[in-house]
């Protein structure tokens, strides 16, 4: 099992994170979990955070597909792994995210 934290930022961070959480709930396996959205506000921006425990790379595909559909609206997504790896989604980052989120390969990247 792997775990990660997903941060969603942008003008509609809280509602976008709720959408992404719903997509993730549909993608994870029966032994996996998706935490409720937690919203963190600062003077500069709102970041909505989702915690994940997962057992496959399907989660990475779901995150990337969701971000691809919302990035033109201004949604930003950053995935934080327990080893300190920080992946900010950008064009072409799906492969890197899938590799980093392989449960059997959790470690320094």
C-alpha positions as a printed NumPy array, in Angstrom:
array([[  0.   ,   0.   ,   0.   ],
       [  1.105,   3.517,  -0.743],
       [ -0.159,   6.808,   0.507],
       [ -0.141,  10.349,  -0.765],
       [ -1.608,  13.764,  -0.203],
       [ -3.224,  15.556,  -3.138],
       [ -3.445,  19.352,  -3.076],
       [ -5.869,  21.144,  -5.388],
       [ -5.435,  24.883,  -5.839],
       [ -7.13 ,  27.57 ,  -7.869],
       [-10.178,  29.81 ,  -7.776],
       [-12.567,  26.929,  -7.077],
       [-10.192,  24.671,  -5.132],
       [-12.785,  23.346,  -2.657],
       [-15.382,  22.387,  -5.275],
       [-12.739,  21.01 ,  -7.641],
       [-11.29 ,  18.892,  -4.83 ],
       [-14.768,  17.528,  -4.099],
       [-15.047,  16.512,  -7.781],
       [-11.597,  14.917,  -7.73 ],
       [-12.365,  13.111,  -4.464],
       [-15.537,  11.636,  -6.022],
       [-13.502,  10.417,  -9.009],
       [-10.886,   8.894,  -6.699],
       [-13.502,   7.119,  -4.575],
       [-14.671,   5.427,  -7.78 ],
       [-11.115,   4.469,  -8.782],
       [ -9.646,   3.036,  -5.587],
       [ -9.851,  -0.585,  -4.58 ],
       [-11.839,  -2.007,  -1.647],
       [ -8.827,  -1.904,   0.706],
       [ -7.94 ,   1.687,  -0.261],
       [ -9.234,   4.915,   1.252],
       [ -9.806,   8.543,   0.287],
       [-10.092,  11.092,   3.073],
       [-12.638,  13.889,   3.151],
       [-11.52 ,  17.187,   1.611],
       [ -9.828,  19.574,   4.037],
       [ -9.624,  23.213,   2.995],
       [ -6.62 ,  25.334,   3.961],
       [ -6.968,  29.072,   3.445],
       [ -4.29 ,  31.722,   3.453],
       [ -4.324,  35.362,   2.411],
       [ -3.002,  34.372,  -1.023],
       [ -4.893,  31.206,  -1.925],
       [ -7.142,  28.329,  -1.023],
       [ -5.766,  24.787,  -1.152],
       [ -8.011,  21.77 ,  -0.752],
       [ -6.258,  18.625,   0.486],
       [ -7.228,  14.973,  -0.025],
       [ -5.401,  12.114,   1.722],
       [ -5.067,   8.781,  -0.083],
       [ -4.148,   5.223,   0.778],
       [ -3.933,   3.185,  -2.422],
       [ -2.665,  -0.067,  -3.876],
       [ -2.311,   0.661,  -7.602],
       [ -1.422,   3.222, -10.251],
       [ -5.081,   3.646, -11.256],
       [ -5.139,   6.506,  -8.749],
       [ -2.396,   8.335, -10.684],
       [ -4.341,   7.957, -13.93 ],
       [ -7.524,   9.253, -12.293],
       [ -5.731,  12.309, -10.87 ],
       [ -4.068,  13.094, -14.207],
       [ -7.256,  12.676, -16.225],
       [ -9.191,  14.907, -13.829],
       [ -6.477,  17.581, -13.917],
       [ -6.317,  17.453, -17.731],
       [-10.032,  18.257, -17.875],
       [ -9.76 ,  21.15 , -15.358],
       [ -6.345,  22.733, -15.982],
       [ -7.701,  25.231, -18.524],
       [-10.061,  26.439, -15.781],
       [ -7.012,  27.196, -13.621],
       [ -6.914,  24.091, -11.436],
       [ -3.526,  23.17 , -10.057],
       [ -2.73 ,  19.747,  -8.592],
       [  0.293,  18.786,  -6.518],
       [  0.871,  15.252,  -5.206],
       [  2.987,  14.867,  -2.069],
       [  4.472,  11.486,  -1.182],
       [  5.699,  10.406,   2.272],
       [  9.367,  10.477,   1.176],
       [  9.12 ,  14.202,   0.384],
       [  8.594,  13.789,  -3.368],
       [  6.462,  16.663,  -4.672],
       [  4.932,  16.323,  -8.134],
       [  3.178,  19.352,  -9.578],
       [  1.077,  18.191, -12.496],
       [  2.089,  19.593, -15.858],
       [  1.835,  18.434, -19.448],
       [  3.505,  15.028, -19.698],
       [  3.705,  14.353, -15.954],
       [  1.404,  11.298, -15.9  ],
       [  4.234,   8.788, -16.386],
       [  6.3  ,  10.352, -13.58 ],
       [  3.28 ,  10.325, -11.274],
       [  2.475,   6.68 , -12.089],
       [  6.064,   5.633, -11.376],
       [  6.184,   7.602,  -8.123],
       [  2.847,   6.196,  -6.945],
       [  3.676,   2.526,  -7.537],
       [  3.093,   1.008,  -4.108],
       [  5.951,  -1.457,  -4.553],
       [  8.298,   1.385,  -5.436],
       [  7.541,   3.906,  -2.69 ],
       [ 10.849,   5.469,  -1.793],
       [ 13.159,   8.285,  -2.919],
       [ 12.578,   9.46 ,  -6.503]])
